[in-house]
Amino acid sequence: MIQVNNLDKCYGRQVIFDKAGFTLNPGERVGLVGRNGHGKSTLFKMILGEARPDAGCISIPNGYKIGHLSQHISFSEDTVLKEACLSLPDNEDGIDETYKAETILMGLGFTLEDLTVDPSALSGGYQVRLNLAKVLVSDPHLLLLDEPTNYLDVLSLRWLTQFLRNWRKELIIITHDRDFMDGVTTHTMAIHRCKMRKEAGPTEKVYQQLLMEEEIHEKSRINDDRKRKETEDFINRFRAKASKASAVQSRIKALQKKERLEKLADLRNLDFAFKAAPFTGKVIMEANDLSFSFDNDSAPLIDGLTFSVSKEDRIAIIGKNGKGKTTLLNLLAKELEPKTGFVRHHDQLQKAYFGQTNINRLAMHKTVEEEIMDVHPDCNRGTARKICGIMMFPGDNALKKISVLSGGEKSRVLLGKLLVSPVNMLMLDEPTNHLDMESNDSLVEAIDAFDGPVIVVTHSEMMLHALATRLIVFDDGKVTLFEGTYQDFLDRVGWKSENESGAPRVKKNASGNKSVNKKQLRRERAELLNKKSKTMGALQKNIDEAEKEVIKLEQKIEQENREIREASLKGEGEAIKIITKKLHDSKARLDALFAKLDLLHAEFEGRTKAFEEELEGLLTASK
């Protein structure tokens, strides 16, 4: 358990935390949300002892091991596998647990050949993956993961999702990918207005709760200001009348005692739309028999790919990293020349291209405003300032140098540059990296509303499910066009590595051989399947009943929230107290139900995994 109490932290005039606190209970997996710059990474640093709070305390039990994903790259071994094994916990029994490191490395996208490679020879992205593997291998009490998805492809991300769902210790994770976060966490904690708010359940629940409370605060403030003004008018009107002196003094004292509700400061959200240019044709781009390799000796990354792009298309390019997704986008943008075949652009094509390396193309010595103005000669300062405001660089923030911006701020500058000129096709390479969750949501909305085709490289399954209507899939050593949504792909085709059941390690007997009685194994398998059916059926029934109770309670809480809003508008103080008490009781019951559901789901997943491992063991033994 970790306890954080009365935490204060400021950087100059900027207040990050003001009397903030939370408790992390055993087995909780917490998604940490909040806008960029609001203190998520600062909290991690303070838990790790890398930064100190100005006041307050963070209590961590003795012997409590914390593992975190470090961006600092430092390797000492000469192979990837040896480096990962450095983090294996000490084993008193002397059992070789190298297989644990192998399993995690393979899950994160390393091949068997990669395991013998020198870590220093890996790309930057795979070096970060190796750091992530070392953290997972170390099996700490608490995992702190800050944007672990940035260097993962969709397959590694799916594997990590399953790994973290089965994590039985504590976890705090920061990620811009809402679906990934909701898929692995039991609780969500929001850093909001310098406080911390932790609730059981997904991100949406916390955001709705905060929004509802702010609506109530604002309505109560308006009602309070109205009553205050009425009281002040009474005091001013009757101050000079001796007959009203007692009443005036009474109201003055009451006014002095009553705490004034302050107007909440506005919190800006990214809110923009791409400017569409007209296109009157049917096909805006064609790729015919497209092939490409970086040298003549290696197998082609792309071989014989043919497809066309029309106005309504939302095409997602998906697959493992290093297989050619970005290369394909560069070919389509005509930044690379194909070895064979051709890419034909319509004469009316006006594209907006957001590339992974485009952040590096920003001029560090220029301001945000200057970068926006440099896009087009007709972009004057007024237009640039308007776009700066849309991208959350209002006023003098538009005069910030690129060199002082964070990764997320630089990404917003790049998006702002795409808004200067009208376009009729978007080409986006991992556009969600470095954006916070709110900006990510705004980007998906803007892409969805764009009146023109979109081609996007992304590992975000949230974006894939939300947007993609066609897919270009890099898998099984080839690239293919899939006509359908991402869910269609998962249902009808799926990823090859997930379809193949990897053979588990077989424990050998003392002589090193396996003894197999196939008739006995078939009987054991039938008994195991029968036991699984009964056990999982009973568990599922308990889960269904608990979920029905949750739905009823959430409906009750929604009704009580409406009653509070109505009472606030009418200024019925006594009614507000009564309903608030009922609401508090309902939330406590809901939290208890969520805790019960967490335990039931954990037991369900654990037993499912145990049964699957037993079945796989029997299957392997029969071969």
C-alpha positions in Angstrom: 0.0 0.0 0.0 1.2 3.5 -0.8 -0.3 6.6 0.9 0.1 10.1 -0.3 -1.1 12.9 2.0 -1.4 16.7 1.6 1.0 16.9 -1.3 2.1 20.4 -2.4 4.3 21.0 -5.4 5.1 24.2 -7.4 7.4 25.1 -10.2 7.8 28.9 -10.0 4.3 30.4 -10.1 2.8 27.2 -11.5 1.0 25.2 -8.9 1.1 21.4 -9.7 -0.4 19.9 -6.5 -2.3 21.6 -3.7 -3.0 19.4 -0.7 -3.4 16.4 -3.0 -3.5 12.8 -1.9 -4.6 9.3 -2.6 -4.2 5.7 -1.3 -3.0 2.8 -3.5 -4.4 -0.4 -2.2 -3.1 -4.0 -2.7 -3.9 -5.3 -6.2 -5.1 -2.0 -7.6 -4.2 -1.2 -11.2 -4.6 2.5 -11.6 -4.8 4.6 -14.8 -3.4 8.1 -14.2 -5.1 10.8 -16.3 -4.7 14.5 -16.7 -3.6 17.1 -19.2 0.0 17.3 -20.3 1.9 19.5 -17.8 -0.5 18.9 -15.0 1.8 16.7 -12.9 1.5 13.0 -14.0 5.2 12.5 -14.6 6.0 14.7 -11.6 4.0 12.3 -9.4 6.0 9.4 -10.7 9.3 11.2 -10.0 8.2 11.9 -6.4 7.1 8.2 -5.8 10.6 7.2 -7.1 12.4 9.7 -4.9 13.7 11.6 -8.0 11.8 14.8 -7.0 10.7 16.1 -3.6 7.3 17.6 -2.7 7.2 21.1 -1.2 5.0 19.7 1.5 3.1 16.6 2.4 4.4 13.0 2.5 4.5 9.8 0.4 4.5 6.7 2.6 5.9 3.6 1.0 6.3 0.3 3.0 9.8 -1.0 3.8 11.0 -3.6 1.3 8.4 -2.5 -1.2 10.0 -2.8 -4.7 9.0 -0.3 -7.4 9.7 -0.9 -11.1 9.5 1.8 -13.6 10.0 2.2 -17.3 13.1 4.4 -17.7 13.8 6.4 -20.8 17.5 6.2 -19.8 19.3 3.6 -22.0 22.2 1.8 -20.4 23.1 -1.8 -21.1 26.0 -3.9 -19.7 25.5 -7.4 -21.3 26.4 -8.5 -24.8 23.0 -10.1 -25.8 19.4 -9.0 -25.4 18.5 -12.2 -23.4 21.4 -11.8 -20.9 20.5 -8.1 -20.4 16.8 -9.0 -19.7 17.9 -11.8 -17.3 19.8 -9.2 -15.2 16.4 -8.2 -13.8 15.2 -11.6 -12.8 14.5 -11.7 -9.0 16.9 -13.8 -6.9 15.7 -17.4 -6.8 16.6 -19.2 -3.6 15.8 -22.6 -5.2 18.4 -22.1 -7.9 15.8 -22.8 -10.7 16.7 -21.4 -14.1 13.9 -18.9 -14.9 15.4 -17.7 -18.2 12.2 -18.8 -19.9 10.4 -15.9 -18.1 12.6 -13.3 -19.8 12.3 -15.1 -23.1 8.5 -15.1 -22.9 8.3 -11.4 -22.1 10.8 -10.5 -24.8 8.9 -12.5 -27.4 5.6 -10.9 -26.3 7.1 -7.5 -26.8 8.1 -8.3 -30.4 11.6 -9.7 -30.2 12.4 -12.7 -32.4 14.5 -15.7 -31.4 17.3 -14.3 -33.5 17.0 -10.9 -31.7 17.8 -12.6 -28.3 21.4 -13.1 -29.3 21.9 -9.5 -30.7 24.0 -7.0 -28.8 21.5 -4.5 -27.2 23.6 -1.5 -28.5 22.8 -2.7 -32.1 19.0 -2.4 -31.5 17.0 0.6 -32.8 16.0 3.2 -30.3 12.4 1.8 -30.2 13.6 -1.7 -29.5 16.0 -0.5 -26.8 13.0 1.1 -25.0 11.2 -2.3 -25.4 14.2 -4.0 -23.8 14.0 -1.6 -20.9 10.2 -2.4 -20.6 11.0 -6.1 -20.7 13.5 -5.7 -17.8 10.9 -3.9 -15.7 8.3 -6.6 -16.3 10.9 -9.4 -15.7 11.8 -7.9 -12.3 8.3 -8.6 -10.9 8.1 -5.6 -8.6 5.4 -4.8 -6.1 4.5 -1.7 -8.0 4.8 -1.1 -11.8 5.1 2.6 -12.8 4.6 2.8 -16.6 4.8 6.2 -18.4 3.6 5.9 -22.0 4.7 2.3 -22.5 2.8 2.2 -25.8 4.7 4.8 -27.7 7.3 2.3 -29.1 5.0 -0.7 -29.4 3.2 -2.0 -32.5 -0.3 -3.3 -32.4 0.7 -6.9 -31.8 3.0 -6.1 -28.9 0.3 -3.8 -27.5 -2.2 -6.6 -27.5 0.2 -8.9 -25.7 1.0 -6.2 -23.1 -2.7 -5.7 -22.5 -3.1 -9.3 -21.6 0.0 -9.3 -19.4 -1.1 -6.3 -17.4 -4.7 -7.7 -17.1 -3.1 -10.7 -15.3 -0.9 -8.5 -13.1 -1.9 -9.2 -9.5 0.2 -6.6 -7.8 0.0 -2.8 -8.0 0.2 -0.7 -11.2 0.0 3.0 -12.1 0.1 3.7 -15.8 0.1 6.9 -17.9 -1.0 6.5 -21.5 -2.8 8.6 -24.1 -4.5 5.4 -25.4 -7.9 5.4 -23.5 -8.9 1.9 -24.7 -5.6 0.4 -23.6 -5.9 2.1 -20.2 -9.5 1.0 -19.6 -8.5 -2.5 -20.8 -5.9 -3.1 -18.1 -6.9 -1.0 -15.0 -9.3 -1.5 -12.1 -9.3 2.2 -11.1 -8.8 5.6 -12.7 -7.1 8.6 -10.9 -7.4 12.1 -12.4 -5.1 14.9 -11.6 -7.6 17.8 -11.8 -7.2 21.4 -10.6 -4.1 20.4 -8.6 -6.0 17.6 -6.7 -6.1 13.9 -7.2 -9.3 12.0 -7.6 -9.4 8.1 -7.7 -12.5 6.1 -8.6 -13.1 2.4 -9.3 -13.9 1.9 -13.0 -12.9 3.3 -16.4 -11.8 6.7 -17.4 -15.2 7.8 -18.6 -16.7 7.4 -15.1 -14.2 9.7 -13.5 -14.6 12.4 -16.3 -18.4 12.3 -16.0 -18.1 12.6 -12.2 -15.8 15.6 -12.4 -18.0 17.2 -15.1 -21.1 16.7 -13.0 -19.5 18.2 -9.9 -18.2 21.2 -11.8 -21.7 21.8 -13.2 -23.1 21.7 -9.7 -20.4 24.0 -8.4 -21.1 26.5 -11.1 -24.9 26.5 -10.6 -24.4 26.7 -6.8 -22.0 29.6 -7.3 -24.5 31.5 -9.5 -27.2 30.9 -7.0 -24.9 31.9 -4.1 -23.9 35.1 -5.9 -27.6 36.0 -6.5 -28.5 35.5 -2.8 -25.3 37.4 -1.8 -26.3 40.3 -3.9 -29.8 40.3 -2.5 -28.3 40.4 1.0 -26.0 43.2 0.1 -28.9 45.2 -1.4 -30.8 44.7 1.8 -27.9 45.9 3.9 -27.3 49.0 1.7 -31.0 49.8 1.7 -31.6 49.7 5.4 -28.2 50.4 6.9 -29.3 53.9 8.0 -32.6 52.9 9.5 -32.5 52.3 13.3 -35.5 50.0 13.2 -33.6 47.6 10.9 -30.2 47.9 12.7 -30.5 44.4 14.2 -31.5 42.7 11.0 -28.8 44.5 9.1 -26.1 43.5 11.6 -27.4 39.9 11.5 -27.1 39.7 7.8 -23.6 41.3 7.8 -22.4 38.7 10.2 -24.0 35.9 8.1 -22.4 37.3 4.9 -19.0 37.4 6.6 -19.2 33.8 7.7 -20.5 32.4 4.4 -17.6 31.2 2.3 -17.7 32.5 -1.3 -17.6 30.0 -4.1 -15.0 31.1 -6.6 -15.5 30.8 -10.4 -13.5 27.8 -11.7 -10.7 28.7 -14.1 -11.4 27.6 -17.7 -9.5 24.4 -18.8 -8.8 24.5 -22.5 -9.3 21.5 -24.7 -7.9 21.0 -28.2 -10.8 21.8 -30.5 -10.1 22.0 -34.2 -11.1 20.8 -37.6 -9.1 20.1 -40.8 -9.9 22.5 -43.6 -11.2 20.5 -46.6 -10.4 21.4 -50.2 -12.8 20.3 -53.0 -12.3 17.1 -55.0 -14.6 16.4 -57.9 -13.1 13.1 -59.1 -13.7 9.5 -58.0 -10.2 8.1 -57.3 -7.7 10.5 -55.7 -4.7 8.1 -55.6 -3.7 4.8 -57.1 -1.0 2.4 -56.2 -0.3 -0.3 -58.8 1.9 -3.4 -58.4 4.0 -1.5 -55.8 7.2 -3.1 -54.7 10.1 -1.7 -52.6 13.2 -2.8 -50.8 16.1 -0.7 -49.4 18.7 -2.9 -51.1 18.8 -5.6 -53.9 20.0 -8.4 -51.6 17.1 -8.3 -49.0 13.5 -9.5 -49.5 11.2 -6.7 -50.4 9.2 -4.9 -47.7 6.4 -4.4 -50.1 5.7 -6.7 -53.1 3.0 -6.3 -55.7 0.6 -4.1 -53.7 -2.3 -2.6 -55.7 -5.1 -0.5 -54.4 -6.9 2.8 -55.0 -8.1 5.6 -52.7 -11.5 7.2 -53.1 -13.1 10.1 -51.3 -14.8 8.3 -48.4 -11.9 5.9 -47.5 -10.5 5.6 -44.0 -7.5 3.3 -44.6 -5.3 2.1 -41.7 -1.9 0.7 -42.3 -1.2 -1.8 -39.5 1.4 -4.4 -38.5 4.6 -4.9 -36.5 7.2 -2.2 -36.3 10.1 -2.3 -38.9 8.0 -4.2 -41.5 7.3 -1.3 -43.8 4.3 0.8 -42.7 6.1 4.1 -42.6 7.9 3.2 -45.8 4.6 2.6 -47.6 3.3 5.9 -46.4 6.4 7.6 -47.7 5.9 5.8 -51.1 2.3 7.0 -51.2 3.4 10.6 -50.4 6.1 10.3 -53.2 8.9 10.9 -50.7 10.4 7.6 -51.8 10.5 5.9 -55.3 9.2 2.4 -55.7 11.4 -0.4 -57.2 8.5 -1.5 -59.4 5.0 -0.2 -60.0 3.9 3.3 -59.5 1.8 5.7 -57.4 -0.4 8.1 -59.3 -1.9 11.2 -57.7 -4.9 13.0 -59.1 -4.2 16.4 -60.4 -6.5 17.9 -57.7 -4.8 16.2 -54.8 -3.8 18.5 -52.0 -2.4 16.3 -49.1 -1.5 17.0 -45.5 1.3 14.7 -44.4 2.1 14.2 -40.7 5.3 12.0 -40.4 6.9 10.4 -37.4 10.1 12.4 -38.0 8.4 15.7 -38.7 9.0 16.9 -35.1 12.7 16.8 -35.9 12.0 19.1 -38.9 10.7 21.9 -36.7 13.2 24.8 -36.4 14.3 24.9 -32.7 15.1 28.6 -32.8 11.7 29.7 -34.2 8.5 30.4 -32.3 5.2 28.6 -32.5 3.8 31.5 -34.4 6.7 31.6 -36.9 6.4 27.8 -37.6 2.7 28.3 -38.4 3.3 31.3 -40.6 6.1 29.5 -42.6 3.6 27.0 -44.0 2.2 29.3 -46.6 3.1 32.8 -47.8 -0.5 34.0 -47.4 -0.7 33.0 -43.7 -0.5 36.4 -41.9 0.1 36.9 -38.2 -3.6 37.2 -37.4 -4.3 33.8 -39.0 -1.3 32.2 -37.4 -2.3 33.5 -33.9 -5.9 32.1 -34.4 -4.4 28.7 -35.2 -2.0 29.0 -32.3 -5.0 29.6 -30.0 -6.9 26.6 -31.4 -3.8 24.4 -30.7 -3.7 25.6 -27.1 -1.0 28.3 -27.5 -3.1 31.4 -26.7 -1.6 34.9 -26.3 2.1 35.1 -25.5 2.3 31.3 -25.5 2.5 31.6 -29.3 5.8 33.3 -28.9 7.4 30.3 -27.2 10.5 28.9 -28.9 10.1 25.3 -30.3 13.2 24.3 -28.3 11.4 24.7 -25.0 8.3 22.8 -25.9 7.5 19.3 -24.7 6.9 16.4 -27.2 3.1 16.8 -26.9 3.4 20.6 -27.6 5.6 20.0 -30.6 3.0 17.5 -32.0 0.3 20.2 -31.6 2.5 22.6 -33.6 2.7 20.0 -36.4 -1.1 19.6 -36.3 -1.5 23.4 -36.4 0.7 23.5 -39.5 -1.7 21.1 -41.2 -4.6 23.5 -40.6 -3.1 26.4 -42.6 -3.9 25.2 -46.1 -7.1 23.5 -47.3 -6.4 19.8 -48.1 -8.4 16.9 -49.6 -6.4 13.9 -48.2 -4.8 13.3 -44.8 -1.7 11.1 -44.5 -0.8 10.5 -40.8 2.0 8.5 -39.3 1.4 7.7 -35.6 -0.3 11.0 -35.0 -1.4 10.2 -31.4 2.2 9.8 -30.0 3.0 12.5 -27.5 -0.6 13.8 -27.3 -2.5 13.5 -24.0 -5.8 11.7 -23.8 -8.0 14.8 -24.3 -6.0 15.9 -27.4 -6.1 12.3 -28.7 -9.9 12.3 -28.5 -10.1 15.6 -30.2 -7.8 14.4 -33.0 -9.9 11.3 -33.6 -13.0 13.5 -33.8 -11.4 15.9 -36.3 -10.2 13.0 -38.5 -13.7 11.4 -38.4 -15.3 14.7 -39.4 -12.8 15.4 -42.2 -14.5 15.5 -45.7 -11.9 13.5 -47.6 -9.9 10.3 -47.5 -7.5 9.4 -44.7 -4.6 7.1 -44.6 -3.2 6.5 -41.2 -0.4 4.4 -39.6 -1.3 3.7 -36.1 -0.9 1.1 -33.3 -3.9 2.5 -31.4 -6.7 0.0 -31.4 -9.0 2.8 -30.2 -8.3 4.7 -33.4 -8.5 1.6 -35.5 -12.0 0.7 -34.1 -13.2 4.3 -34.4 -12.1 5.1 -37.9 -10.8 2.3 -40.2 -13.0 1.0 -43.0 -10.2 -0.6 -45.0 -6.8 -2.0 -43.8 -3.4 -2.5 -45.3 -1.9 -5.3 -43.2 1.7 -6.2 -42.7 1.7 -9.7 -41.3 3.3 -13.1 -41.9 6.0 -11.6 -44.1 3.7 -10.1 -46.6 1.4 -7.0 -47.1 -2.2 -7.4 -48.1 -5.3 -5.3 -48.5 -8.3 -6.1 -46.3 -11.7 -4.8 -47.2 -13.5 -4.2 -43.9 -13.2 -2.8 -40.4 -10.5 -3.7 -37.8 -13.1 -5.8 -35.9 -13.9 -7.6 -39.2 -10.2 -8.4 -39.6 -9.9 -9.7 -36.0 -13.0 -11.9 -36.5 -12.3 -13.2 -39.9 -8.5 -13.3 -40.3 -6.7 -12.3 -37.1 -3.0 -11.9 -36.5 -0.9 -15.0 -37.5 1.1 -15.0 -34.3 -2.1 -15.0 -32.2 -3.7 -17.7 -34.3 -0.8 -20.1 -33.9 -0.8 -21.7 -30.4 2.7 -21.5 -29.2 3.9 -24.8 -27.6 4.5 -24.3 -23.9 7.6 -25.5 -22.2 7.3 -29.2 -21.3 8.6 -30.2 -17.8 10.7 -33.3 -18.1 11.0 -36.2 -15.7 14.2 -37.2 -14.0 15.5 -39.1 -17.0 14.7 -36.2 -19.3 12.0 -38.0 -21.3 8.2 -37.7 -21.6 6.0 -40.6 -20.9 2.6 -40.5 -22.7 -0.5 -42.6 -22.2 -2.8 -41.1 -24.9 -6.0 -42.9 -23.6 -5.3 -41.6 -20.1 -4.6 -38.1 -21.5 -8.0 -38.0 -23.4 -9.8 -39.0 -20.2 -7.9 -36.3 -18.2 -8.8 -33.8 -20.9 -12.5 -34.7 -20.7 -12.5 -34.4 -16.9 -10.7 -31.1 -17.1 -13.1 -29.6 -19.6 -16.1 -30.7 -17.5 -14.5 -29.2 -14.4 -13.8 -26.0 -16.3 -17.4 -25.7 -17.5 -18.8 -26.1 -14.0 -16.3 -23.8 -12.3 -16.4 -21.0 -15.0 -20.2 -21.2 -15.3 -20.6 -20.5 -11.6 -18.1 -17.7 -11.7 -19.8 -16.1 -14.7 -23.2 -16.3 -13.0 -21.7 -14.3 -10.0 -20.2 -11.8 -12.4 -23.5 -11.3 -14.3 -25.4 -10.8 -11.0 -22.9 -8.2 -9.7 -22.9 -6.3 -13.1 -26.7 -6.2 -12.9 -26.5 -4.6 -9.5 -23.9 -2.1 -10.8 -26.3 -1.0 -13.6 -29.1 -0.5 -11.1 -26.9 1.5 -8.7 -25.5 3.6 -11.5 -29.1 4.5 -12.6 -29.9 5.3 -9.0 -26.8 7.6 -8.7 -27.7 9.3 -12.0 -31.2 10.0 -10.6 -29.7 11.4 -7.3 -27.4 13.6 -9.3 -30.4 15.0 -11.2 -32.1 15.7 -7.9 -29.1 17.5 -6.5 -28.9 19.7 -9.6 -32.6 20.5 -9.3 -32.2 21.3 -5.6 -29.1 23.5 -6.3 -31.1 25.5 -8.8 -33.9 26.0 -6.3 -31.5 26.8 -3.5 -33.0 24.1 -1.3 -30.1 23.6 1.2 -31.8 21.0 3.4 -32.8 18.9 0.4 -29.2 19.1 -0.9 -27.9 17.7 2.4 -30.3 14.8 2.4 -29.7 13.8 -1.2 -25.9 14.2 -0.8 -26.0 11.7 2.0 -28.0 9.3 -0.1 -25.6 9.9 -3.0 -22.6 9.2 -0.7 -24.1 5.9 0.5 -24.9 4.9 -3.1 -21.3 5.6 -4.2 -19.9 3.6 -1.3 -22.1 0.6 -2.3 -21.0 1.0 -5.9 -17.3 1.1 -4.9 -17.8 -2.0 -2.9 -19.5 -3.7 -5.8 -16.7 -2.7 -8.2 -14.2 -4.1 -5.7 -16.2 -7.3 -5.6 -16.3 -7.4 -9.4 -12.5 -6.8 -9.6 -12.0 -9.9 -7.4 -14.4 -11.9 -9.4 -12.8 -10.9 -12.7 -9.4 -11.6 -11.3 -10.5 -15.0 -10.2 -12.1 -15.7 -13.6 -9.0 -14.7 -15.5 -6.7 -16.6 -13.2 -8.8 -19.8 -13.3 -9.2 -19.5 -17.1 -5.5 -19.1 -17.5 -4.8 -22.1 -15.2 -7.3 -24.3 -17.1 -5.8 -23.2 -20.5 -2.3 -24.0 -19.3 -3.4 -27.5 -18.1 -5.1 -28.1 -21.4 -2.1 -27.0 -23.4 0.1 -29.2 -21.3 -2.1 -32.2 -22.0 -2.1 -31.3 -25.7 1.6 -31.0 -25.8 2.1 -34.3 -23.9 -0.1 -36.1 -26.5 2.1 -35.1 -29.4 
